Amino acid sequence: MEKKFQSVNFPVFVIAVIELILLNVSFRLAYFKHISHHLVISDYYFTLLGVFNLAWLVVAFINKIDKIERFADDGYIIFNLIKSFFIHAFFILAYIVSFQVFDYSRLFLMYTYGFALLLTIAFRFSFLYIIKNFGNLGLKSKKVIIVGAEESGKALYDYFNTYKYFGYKFMGFFDNNPTSGLVDEALLKGDLNKLKEFCEQENIDEIYFTLSLHDNKLLIQDLHKFSDEQCIYFKMVPEFKLIGHKELNFIFYDSIPVMTIRKDPLGNTFNKIVKRAFDIAFAFFVISCIFPFIFPIIAIAIIMESKGPIFFKQLRPGKKNQLFECYKFRTMKVNNVGHVQATKNDSRITKIGAFLRKTSLDELPQFFNVLMGDMSVVGPRPNMVNQLKTYSKLIDKYTVRHFVTPGITGYAQVNGFRGETKELELMEKRVEYDVKYIENWSLLLDIKIIFQTVFNIFKGEENAY
């Protein structure tokens, strides 16, 4: 099984850009040495440079060469880079053969790959040296605790202590019966009864459970539920006989197996950057190309029909239950019961408001929320504060929705679960689809949901009121 290290809280995009720059520098150095001493590259070789860059981005994505956890093993750095350059060379060869551009100098290509390999390896080792000697580069560390002060827990603590520059901040052990003399007493924060209070006070990010899984089923269920409610990641160091269980996801910290109960694609730094970049680009497009034409018409219609502001803002719970002001076009008469969910034939809704709700145009101002980072284009819809308080007690996994940034549209909404939730079962189905989205996220899924949303707007939805 492939050995992995937990990702560092560092913008992988920056590393990818630096290495792409190094590739371009290598190309120009080879051109200067072998082709021409002119600073400007000829059109013929400039085309090749464009193909070089595109091929490198594809290789970086396929081979995941920019993931920081790979930097932990010196031998792996060199092996993976050489493998990546071979794949890249194959793409370049395919381009040359396919387009029959055989005039490119083979010696020039050898110089380019030689320079690129040397520069990239030097950068990788320099970066590793920096994070080993200067910590987590000033970025926020993940606060972690371990349940179980015994052999597995001690081994995991040693890992965190060894690789603390990867962004871990160990906060302590919790155990009712710790193994005597195994760990420093200063690291023991108390028994399990004190764990929840400690997590809330210290804003713990991750809990690692190292006790027997077979003998602590009820405890695991309790801590798992508590973790979901507090938006804390709950991970377990399993007994080896459990390895291979189809519902578990495994990563390795050195030789220590750690499993997570649910998939978390958006916990990956690269995926976060891709989603955020898409959100910014899409929101900017809507605000700059669509909003200026629609806003004056909607604003005039709202003002003409009823007194009050054009926009309506309301506090909604976002990622990790943090409240933010969610913007919408006002669709109701000014009232004092804005916290009450709209119902069918609601007397508070204006005529223009009914149209805006039916077409989802009332949500357009939320693209400003997207630019501010409070929302995403696609994600679980942000419910009202009173709904969070109510449903988090009634529906299992309800608060799992808040592991990610809420969206303007979502997987539940395009599958028909939107609008009023008269019955508990309707909200349970909405939560079910939201969790499926979180566990199976991909950029293609986001794009598919956006297209489905637009299609539903034109088709019309029964529950849109």
N, C-alpha and C positions, 0 to 999 in steps of 0.2 A: 504494500500500500504506500502511496506517495506521502512523503513527510511534508507537512505544511506548518507554517508559523502564522500566528494571528497577525492581521494587518495592523499597521501603525496608523494613528490618526494624522496622516500627512497627505496633502493634496497630490495624488498620483498624477494628475493632469500636468502639474509643474514638471515632474520628472520626465514624462513623455515628451513635453515640449523641449526640455533641455537636450534630450537625446536626439530628437529630430534636428535640432540646431547643430549638434555635433556631426550628424550625418551630412548635413549641408556643408559644414566647414570642411569635412573630409573630401567631399566631392570637389569643392573649389581648390583645395590643396593639391589634389591629384591632377586637376585641370591645369593649374599653374605650373606644376612640375613637369607634366608630360605633353600637354597639348599646346598651351599658349600662356605667355606671361601677361596677357591683357586681363584687366579686372572683370570685364564684361564677358560673360559666357555666350558662345554662339547659339543661335536659335536651335540648331541641331542637337547640341548637348543640353540646352535648357529644357527641351522636351523630355530628354532622358532623366533630368533632375526631377521633373514633375512626377514621372513614373516611379523614380526612386522613393520619393516622399510618400506617395500613395501606397506603394508596396510595403513600406516600413510600418505605416499605420495599420495595415491589414495584419502583418506579422505580429505586431505588438498586441493587437486585440486577440488574435488566435492563440498566441503562445503565452499571453499574459506576462510579458517580460518586465512590465513596469510595476508589478505588485511588490511592495516593499518587503513583505515577509520573505521573499526569495533571497533578499540580501544577506540573510543570516548565515548562509553556508558559502564560504569562500569558493569552494570547488564548484558549487552549483552556479555561481555567478558566471564563471568562465564557460562552463559547459552549456548553459542555457543561451548565452550570447552567441557562441559559435553555432549552435543549432539554429538560432534565429537568423544569423547571417546566411547560413546555407539555404534556409527556406526563402529568404529574400532574394538570394542569387538565382534560385529556381524561377521565381516570379520574373526577374529581369530577363533571364534566358528565354522564358516563354514569350515575353513581350518582343524580344529581338527576332525570334523565329516567326512568330505570328505576323508581325508587320514587316518582316524581311528587311530589317535595318541592321545590316551586317558590317557597317563601316565604323562602328564604335570600336575604339582601341581596347584590346584585351588587357594590355599592360596598364592602361588607365583604370580599368575596372579593378584590377588587382591592387593598384595603389589606393583606390577609394576604399575598398574593403579593409585593407591593412590599416590605413589611418583611422577608419571608423571603429575598428575593433580595439585598437590601442586607446583611443580617446574615450570610448564608452567604458571600457574596463577601468581606466584611470578614474573616471567620474564615479562609477559604482563604488569602488573601494574608498574614494575620498568621502563620498556621502556616508558610507558605513562607518568610517572613522569619526566623522563629525557627530553622528547620532550616538555613537558609543561614548564619546568623550564630552559631549555637550548636552546630553539628555535628549528630551523629546522636542527639541528646537523651540521651546517656549509654548508649545501647543498644549491644549487641555488633555490631561491624562484621564484614563478610565479608572474609577475607584472600584476595587474588587475586594470581596471577602471570601473566605473559605469556610464551609461547614464541615468540620471534621479535622481535629488535630491528631491525625495518625499518619501512617506511612504515605498513603496516596496524597493526603493534604500537604504533608511536609515536602514531598517531591514537587508538587505543583507550586508551593511557595518558593522553593529553590529556583524554579523556572522563572517566576515573576521577578525574583530578586536578581537573577542573572540577566534577564532581558528587560529590565525596567525602562531602558531607553526606548523600548517599543511602545511606550505609552501606558504602562500599568502602574497604578499606585495601590499597593497592598495595604489594606486597612485593618486586617486582623482575622483571627480564627474564632469560630464559635463551636462549642462542643460541650455536651453535658458530662462526658467522661473522657477527657483528653488523655492521651498516652503520656504517662509520667516521664518528664525529662526529655521528650522528643523535640519540643519547640520551646523557644524562649517565652517565659511567662509573660513578658511585656507584650507579646503578640496575641495573647489570649484575652479577648474582649468580654467574655462571659459565656453563660449557657445559652441555649436556644431561645429561651424566653425573652432575652434581651435583643435578639437579632432584628426583629421588625422595627423596634424603636430606633435602634442604631442606624438602620438603612435609611429611615426617614430623616433622621437628624443630619447624617453625613452625605445624603444624596448619592447613595451607592449606585453604580452603573451595572455591575454584574455580580451574581452570586454563583459560586462554584460548590457543588455538593459532592463530597468525597466519601461519605459514609456508605454502608451497605445499602444497595438499592432494594434488595429483596426484603430486608428487615425494617425498612422505613418508608413503606408505600404511602401511608397516611401523611407522614411528615413531608414527603416529596410533593404530594398533592396540595397540601396547605401552603408550602413555600412557592410552588408554581403559581397558585392562584394569587398569592400576595405579590409575587413578582409582576404578574400581568397587570394587576391593579395599580402598581407603582411605576410601571414602565421600566422595569429592571429586567435585564436578560438573565435567565436562569439556565445554568449549564451543569452537567453532571459528568463526573469521572467514573465510568462504568466498570463493572466486573467484566473481565475479558470474555466470558461466555456470552455476553450480550452483544458483542461486536458483530455487525452484519444485520442487525434487526432492521427491517425495511422501513420502519417509520422514524428512524433516528438518523441524524446527520453528524458525521464524524470529522473532526480535525485533530491534528496531532501537535502538541507542544513538546518538541524533542520526541521522546519515546512515550510520552504521557497521552493516552487517548482521552479526548473530551468530546462529549456528544451534546447536541442541542435538540430540543424536542420539536422545533418547527424550523422550516427553511426561512432564510432571511436574506433574499437577494439585495435588498436596499441597505443591508448592513455593510455591504461591500463598498469601499470608498470610490472605486471607479464607477460603479453603478449609480451612486449618489451624484457624482459629478455629471454623468451623462444625463440623468433625469433633470437635474437642476439647469443644465445648459439648454436642454430642450424646452423646459418651462419658460426660461427667460426669452428665448428666441420666439416661441409661439405667442407668449403674452405681449411681447413688443410688436409683433406683427398685427395682432388684433387691435391693440391700443392705437397704433399709428395708421393702420389701413382701414379698419372697420369702424372703430369707435367714433372718429370725427364726423362720419356721415350719419350715423344712427343717433348719436347723443342729442343733437339739437331737436330732432323730431320727437324723441321720447321725452325729453325735458319739457318741451312746450306742452305736450299732451298731458303730462302729469300735473303741471301747474294749472292748466285750463280746467281740469276736471275737479280738483280738490285743493284746498289750502294745505300748505305744509312744505317741507323740504323735498328736493328732487331725490336725494339719496337717503337710504335707511341704513343705519349701522347698528350692529348688535354684537355683544360679546359672545364668542363661541369658543369651545375648547378645541385646541389644536394639538400639535404633536406633544406627547408627554403631558397632556391635559393642561398645557399652558394656554391661558385665555388670550384672544386677539380680537380686534374689531373687524367683523366681517361686513363688507359693503355690498349693497344691492340697490337697485332702483326701487323707490317706494311704490308699493303696489296696494297699500291699504290707506284708508282714512286715518288721520292721526288719532291714536287711541292709547289707553294706558294698560293694555293687555297684550303687548307685543311678544311676551314670553309664551303665549298660548299658541299652539300649532294651528295653522290654517286648516279649515275643513271644507268639504264640498258645499257650495252655495253660501260661503261665509259672507255675512253682511258687511264685514269690514273691508272686503276687497273691492276696489273700484273697477270700472269697466276697462280702462286702459291697463289696470293692474292684472285683470283676468287674462288679457291678451298677452301681457309680458310673461306671466307665469306659464301660460299654455305653450309659448314658444321658447321659454327659458331665457328670454332676453333680459329679464330682471337680474340675472346672474352676471351680466357683462362687467360691471364694476369690480367684480372679484378678480379680474385679471390684474388690477392694481395690487390686490393682496398677493398675487403670485409673484409680481416683481419685487415686493417687499419681503418675500420669503415666508410669509405666514401660511400660504396655500400653494398647492401644486395644480397643474391643469387637470390631472387625473389622480384620484385617490378617494378614500372613504369620505363621504359628505360630512361636514361638521354639523353635528346636531346641537340642539339648545343645551344650555348649562343644566337646566332642570332635568332634561332627558338623560344626561350623563349621570347625574346623581341617582335617578330612578332605575335606569336599565342596567347600570353596572352592578346593582344588587340582584337583579332578576335574571340576567342573561350571562351565561358562561362565555368567556372570551370577548365580552363587549369592549373592554378597555384595550384589547389587543389592537383595535382599530387605531388607537392613538400612539402606536409605535412609529407611525409614519405621518407625514404632512397631509392634512386633509385636502380634498380636491374639489374643483368646480363641478366635475362630473365623475362618475365612478362605475365600477363593474356591477355593483348592485343596481344602480339606476338604469343602465342600458339593458338589464335583464328584467325590468318591470317593477323593481322594488324602490319606488320613489313616492314622494308626497306623504299624505296622512298615514299614520300607523295606528289604526283603530284597535288592532289586536296585537297581543304580545308576539304571536307567531310571525307576523309580518316583519317586526323588528328583528326577530331571530334569524329569518331568512336574509335580511339585509346584512346582518353581522356575518353570517356564513359566507356570503359572497365577498364581503370586504376582506375577511381573513384569507379566502382563496386568492384574492388579488395580491395581498401582501406576500403570501408564500410563493406566488408564481409570477412575480413582476418581471416584465421585460419591456424594452422600449417599443417593440412591435405590439405588445399588448396595449400599451398606452395609445398608440396610433390607432389601433383597431377600435378602442373604446371611443376615441374622438370621432371617428367616422360614423360609428353606430349612433352616437349622440346626435350628430347632424342629421342623419337619416331619420331618427325618431322625431326630431323637431318638425321636419316636413311631413312626416307620416301622421304625427299627432299621437299623444299619449293619454290614455284614459285617466291616469292618476295625476296628471299635471294640472293642478289647480291651487 
